[in-house]
Amino acid sequence: MEESASPKPSFFQRLFVSTDEDRLRAGWRLLGQGLLLLLSVALFGALGSALLSILTDISFAGFLLISTLIISLAATISVFIARRYLDRRSFTSLGLKGDKQAVLDTLFGFALTGLMMGLIFLAEWVFGWLEVESFAWQIESLGNLFISILMMLLIFALVSWQEELISRGYWLQNLSEGLNRSLGVLLSSAVFALAHSLNPNLSWLAFVGLFLAGLFLAYGYLRTKQLWLPIGLHLGWNFFEGTIFGFPVSGQYTYQLIRQSTSGPDLITGGAFGPEAGLILLPILLLGALGIYVYTMKRDTVQTENAEKI
């Protein structure tokens, strides 16, 4: 006796649900995560506003920390719910495997972008485009200096976590599944750049620089299939750019260990937006990409050996 053929999915079923998987299509999953993010920001924003109304004597750094924490919580919860109930995948499958390698990847990314930003600082100083005006330890107590640096490190860690979780985590991976990997990288990097569109002093060159930075961070994910390297890269870039070397971070000034001013050509240095808006970014990103490649070369060998054993 022949088995009856399963009914053909209707147009609306194919529109919303993947034909080969029992879950929503990638586009609807991305839309769902976006709506969850807006809802989470509104909810935690209201709670944060109530908290800030009580803490009347809070400093600007404290206000910035609480605001960043609110957005980070909203981002994490929106991605967790979307990943679990829309993607029907585990949260850690985004590339959040916690092991020794995760620590090494994060530290390497942090150190690599520190070196990259140091080279930008050195190049601008050598060419006379940068003038050091003072150092924080000359005008502040060591205690205040330590607390300020620690505060900025924590703030930038939260920023790196939330932006990588969404951009290289949820968006890149869902776009790659719905379209293909190349389009996933390009579109998620474009969304990453657009997310900074309200930053001060944004220009078309700054947008291009942010897009290229998104490609650079995506390369870190693709080489490791984990988010820890791009998180470390993102953290190191912001921290060394703003807090250590005194550049604006994507148009925004933060606490500066080195107080400096840039007077070189904006086309090269990025001017008031920072190095992301200057041509000086291009060779530094290429150098950073080479560093990532060398750092992850051994993984290619291990993956090849494992494939040969199968």
C-alpha positions as CSV (number, residue, x, y, z in Angstrom):
1,M,0.0,0.0,0.0
2,E,1.5,3.3,-1.1
3,E,2.0,6.0,1.5
4,S,0.1,9.3,0.7
5,A,2.5,12.1,-0.3
6,S,2.9,14.9,2.3
7,P,0.9,18.0,1.4
8,K,2.7,20.6,-0.6
9,P,3.4,23.7,1.6
10,S,1.2,26.7,0.7
11,F,2.5,30.0,-0.6
12,F,2.2,31.6,2.8
13,Q,4.0,28.7,4.5
14,R,6.9,29.0,2.1
15,L,6.9,32.8,2.6
16,F,7.4,32.5,6.3
17,V,9.0,29.1,6.9
18,S,12.1,27.5,5.4
19,T,11.2,24.6,3.1
20,D,14.1,22.5,4.5
21,E,13.9,23.5,8.1
22,D,11.0,23.8,10.6
23,R,11.7,27.4,11.5
24,L,11.2,30.9,10.2
25,R,13.1,32.2,7.3
26,A,16.2,34.3,8.0
27,G,14.6,37.6,7.1
28,W,11.8,37.1,9.6
29,R,14.2,36.0,12.3
30,L,16.2,39.2,11.8
31,L,13.0,41.2,11.9
32,G,12.0,39.4,15.1
33,Q,15.3,40.1,16.8
34,G,15.1,43.7,15.8
35,L,11.7,44.1,17.4
36,L,12.9,42.3,20.5
37,L,15.8,44.7,20.7
38,L,13.5,47.7,20.5
39,L,11.2,46.3,23.2
40,S,14.2,45.4,25.4
41,V,15.7,48.8,25.1
42,A,12.4,50.5,25.9
43,L,11.9,48.2,29.0
44,F,15.4,48.5,30.4
45,G,15.6,52.2,29.4
46,A,12.6,52.9,31.6
47,L,14.1,51.0,34.5
48,G,17.4,52.8,33.9
49,S,15.7,56.2,33.9
50,A,14.1,55.4,37.2
51,L,17.5,54.4,38.6
52,L,19.2,57.5,37.3
53,S,16.5,59.7,38.8
54,I,17.5,58.4,42.2
55,L,21.2,58.7,41.7
56,T,21.2,62.5,41.4
57,D,25.0,62.9,42.2
58,I,26.2,60.4,39.6
59,S,29.2,61.4,37.5
60,F,29.2,61.5,33.7
61,A,31.3,58.3,33.6
62,G,28.8,56.6,35.9
63,F,25.9,57.7,33.7
64,L,27.7,56.4,30.6
65,L,28.4,53.1,32.3
66,I,24.7,52.6,33.4
67,S,23.5,53.6,29.9
68,T,25.9,51.2,28.2
69,L,24.9,48.4,30.6
70,I,21.2,48.9,29.8
71,I,21.9,48.6,26.0
72,S,24.1,45.6,26.5
73,L,21.4,43.8,28.6
74,A,18.8,44.6,25.9
75,A,21.0,43.4,23.1
76,T,21.9,40.2,25.0
77,I,18.3,39.3,25.9
78,S,17.0,40.1,22.4
79,V,19.6,37.9,20.8
80,F,19.2,35.1,23.4
81,I,15.5,34.9,22.9
82,A,15.7,35.2,19.1
83,R,18.4,32.5,18.9
84,R,16.6,30.1,21.2
85,Y,13.0,30.5,19.9
86,L,13.3,31.9,16.3
87,D,16.5,30.3,15.2
88,R,16.0,27.2,17.3
89,R,19.7,27.1,18.0
90,S,21.7,27.4,21.2
91,F,23.0,30.8,22.3
92,T,26.6,29.5,22.4
93,S,26.3,28.3,18.8
94,L,26.7,31.9,17.7
95,G,30.4,31.5,18.5
96,L,30.5,31.8,22.3
97,K,32.2,28.6,23.3
98,G,33.9,29.3,26.7
99,D,37.3,27.7,26.9
100,K,41.0,28.5,27.1
101,Q,41.0,29.4,23.4
102,A,38.3,32.0,24.0
103,V,40.6,33.8,26.5
104,L,43.6,33.6,24.1
105,D,41.6,34.9,21.2
106,T,40.2,37.8,23.2
107,L,43.7,38.8,24.5
108,F,45.3,38.5,21.1
109,G,42.6,40.7,19.5
110,F,43.0,43.3,22.3
111,A,46.8,43.3,21.8
112,L,46.7,43.3,18.0
113,T,44.5,46.4,17.8
114,G,46.6,48.1,20.5
115,L,49.6,47.7,18.3
116,M,47.6,48.9,15.2
117,M,46.5,52.0,17.0
118,G,50.0,52.6,18.4
119,L,51.3,52.5,14.8
120,I,48.7,55.1,13.8
121,F,49.7,57.3,16.7
122,L,53.4,56.9,15.9
123,A,52.9,57.6,12.1
124,E,50.9,60.8,12.8
125,W,53.5,62.0,15.3
126,V,56.4,61.3,13.0
127,F,54.8,63.3,10.1
128,G,54.0,66.2,12.4
129,W,50.2,65.7,12.2
130,L,49.8,65.1,15.9
131,E,50.9,67.2,19.0
132,V,50.9,65.8,22.5
133,E,49.6,68.5,24.9
134,S,49.7,66.7,28.2
135,F,49.4,63.4,30.1
136,A,46.7,62.5,32.5
137,W,49.1,61.6,35.3
138,Q,50.5,65.2,35.2
139,I,47.2,66.7,36.3
140,E,45.3,63.9,38.1
141,S,46.0,61.6,41.1
142,L,47.0,58.1,40.4
143,G,43.9,56.8,42.1
144,N,41.6,58.8,39.9
145,L,43.6,57.9,36.8
146,F,43.3,54.1,37.6
147,I,39.6,54.3,38.3
148,S,39.0,56.3,35.1
149,I,40.9,53.8,32.9
150,L,39.1,50.9,34.6
151,M,35.8,52.5,34.0
152,M,36.5,53.1,30.3
153,L,37.8,49.5,29.9
154,L,34.5,48.2,31.3
155,I,32.4,50.5,29.2
156,F,34.2,49.5,26.0
157,A,34.0,45.9,27.0
158,L,30.2,46.2,27.1
159,V,30.1,48.1,23.8
160,S,32.3,45.4,22.1
161,W,30.1,42.6,23.5
162,Q,26.8,44.1,22.4
163,E,28.0,45.2,18.9
164,E,29.8,41.9,18.1
165,L,26.9,39.8,19.5
166,I,24.5,41.5,17.1
167,S,26.7,42.4,14.0
168,R,29.1,39.4,13.7
169,G,26.9,37.1,15.8
170,Y,23.2,37.3,14.9
171,W,23.2,39.4,11.8
172,L,26.2,38.0,9.9
173,Q,25.2,34.4,10.6
174,N,21.6,34.7,9.8
175,L,22.3,36.7,6.6
176,S,24.8,34.1,5.6
177,E,22.2,31.3,6.1
178,G,19.5,33.2,4.3
179,L,21.6,34.4,1.4
180,N,25.3,33.4,1.4
181,R,28.4,34.1,3.3
182,S,29.8,36.9,1.1
183,L,26.5,38.8,1.1
184,G,26.2,38.1,4.9
185,V,29.6,39.7,5.5
186,L,28.9,42.7,3.2
187,L,25.4,43.4,4.5
188,S,26.2,43.0,8.2
189,S,29.2,45.3,7.8
190,A,26.9,47.9,6.1
191,V,24.4,47.6,8.9
192,F,27.3,48.0,11.4
193,A,28.3,51.2,9.7
194,L,24.7,52.5,9.6
195,A,24.4,51.9,13.3
196,H,27.0,54.6,13.8
197,S,25.2,57.1,11.5
198,L,24.2,59.4,14.4
199,N,27.8,59.7,15.7
200,P,29.2,63.3,15.6
201,N,31.3,64.4,12.6
202,L,30.2,61.5,10.4
203,S,31.2,61.8,6.7
204,W,31.0,59.6,3.7
205,L,34.6,58.6,4.3
206,A,33.9,57.8,7.9
207,F,31.0,55.6,6.8
208,V,33.4,53.7,4.4
209,G,35.9,53.4,7.1
210,L,33.3,51.9,9.5
211,F,32.3,49.5,6.7
212,L,35.9,48.4,6.2
213,A,36.2,48.0,10.0
214,G,33.2,45.7,9.9
215,L,34.8,43.6,7.2
216,F,38.0,43.4,9.4
217,L,36.0,42.3,12.4
218,A,34.1,39.8,10.3
219,Y,37.4,38.3,9.1
220,G,38.3,37.7,12.7
221,Y,35.0,35.7,13.1
222,L,35.4,33.8,9.8
223,R,39.0,32.7,10.7
224,T,37.9,31.3,14.1
225,K,34.1,30.7,13.8
226,Q,33.9,32.3,17.3
227,L,33.1,35.8,18.5
228,W,35.9,36.1,21.0
229,L,38.5,37.3,18.5
230,P,36.3,40.1,17.1
231,I,35.2,41.1,20.6
232,G,38.9,41.4,21.6
233,L,39.7,43.3,18.4
234,H,36.7,45.7,18.9
235,L,37.6,46.3,22.6
236,G,41.3,46.9,21.9
237,W,40.5,49.3,19.0
238,N,38.2,51.5,21.1
239,F,40.2,51.4,24.3
240,F,43.6,52.2,22.8
241,E,42.2,54.7,20.3
242,G,40.3,56.8,22.8
243,T,41.5,56.1,26.3
244,I,45.2,55.4,25.7
245,F,46.2,57.4,22.6
246,G,43.6,60.2,22.9
247,F,41.9,60.0,19.5
248,P,38.1,60.5,19.1
249,V,36.4,57.1,18.9
250,S,34.1,57.2,15.9
251,G,33.5,60.9,16.5
252,Q,33.2,60.8,20.3
253,Y,35.7,61.8,22.8
254,T,36.3,59.8,26.0
255,Y,38.7,59.8,28.9
256,Q,42.2,60.3,27.6
257,L,45.5,59.2,29.1
258,I,47.4,61.1,26.4
259,R,45.9,64.5,25.7
260,Q,46.7,65.3,22.1
261,S,45.5,67.3,19.1
262,T,45.6,66.3,15.4
263,S,46.4,69.0,12.8
264,G,47.2,66.9,9.7
265,P,45.0,66.5,6.6
266,D,41.6,65.2,7.5
267,L,41.6,63.0,4.4
268,I,44.5,61.0,5.9
269,T,44.0,61.3,9.7
270,G,40.2,61.3,9.8
271,G,40.1,64.6,11.6
272,A,37.4,65.1,14.3
273,F,35.9,61.6,13.6
274,G,39.1,59.7,14.3
275,P,41.3,57.4,12.3
276,E,38.3,55.4,11.0
277,A,37.5,58.3,8.7
278,G,41.1,58.6,7.3
279,L,43.1,56.9,4.6
280,I,45.6,56.0,7.3
281,L,43.1,53.3,8.3
282,L,43.7,51.2,5.1
283,P,47.3,50.0,5.6
284,I,46.6,49.4,9.3
285,L,43.6,47.2,8.6
286,L,45.7,45.2,6.0
287,L,48.4,44.8,8.6
288,G,45.8,43.7,11.2
289,A,44.3,41.2,8.8
290,L,47.7,39.7,8.2
291,G,48.2,39.4,11.9
292,I,44.9,37.6,12.2
293,Y,45.8,35.2,9.4
294,V,49.2,34.3,10.9
295,Y,47.6,33.9,14.4
296,T,45.0,31.5,13.0
297,M,47.2,29.6,10.5
298,K,47.6,26.6,12.9
299,R,43.8,26.1,12.9
300,D,43.8,25.7,9.2
301,T,46.3,22.9,9.6
302,V,44.3,21.2,12.4
303,Q,41.1,21.4,10.4
304,T,42.8,19.9,7.3
305,E,44.3,17.1,9.4
306,N,40.9,16.3,11.0
307,A,39.2,16.3,7.6
308,E,41.8,13.8,6.2
309,K,41.0,11.5,9.2
310,I,37.3,11.3,8.4
